[in-house]
Structure formats: structure tokens, C-alpha cells
Amino acid sequence: MAATSAAAILWNPIDTDFITRADNAGWDVTMLLPHQMELSLLVNASVLITFVLVVTASYGVLASRRRAKESHGANA
């Protein structure tokens, strides 16, 4: 999650700079990176997917611990 977030944090200012330069040049698309909009979408989607995976995994670990604790209490 940290690596994906760092990539997004580093990418967003770069993306903004490319778009600003292209806009200042009268929206010269040759100043943009190839597939720049798709790259931005991909970076932001990867952060969202990673967040969902971390939340799901954390929930699974907590539920597993809760079940283990309950089964230990029932055996005692």
C-alpha cells in the first residue's frame, strides 16, 4: 500500500506539469506522454484496488482471530 501510494503521490505532480505545459502551448498533445490519461487512471485505480485489498485482508485477519478466540473459550 505504501509503495502504491508513493507512486501515486509522485506521479500526480508530474502528470499535472505535463498537462499544464500542453495547455500553455495551446493544448499541444505532442507535449503529453503517450497514453497519459490512461496512465493517470491506472495509477489512481491501483491505489484504490490496493486499499480495498488491505481493508479486506485486515478484516479477514480480525475475523480469524475472533473465531480462534471464540473456539479457545468454548474448549475451556
Long-range contacts (C-beta under 8 A, 24 or more apart in sequence): 1-50, 1-51, 1-54, 4-46, 4-47, 4-50, 5-47, 5-50, 7-43, 7-46, 8-43, 8-44, 8-46, 8-47, 11-39, 11-40, 11-43, 12-40, 12-43, 15-39, 15-40
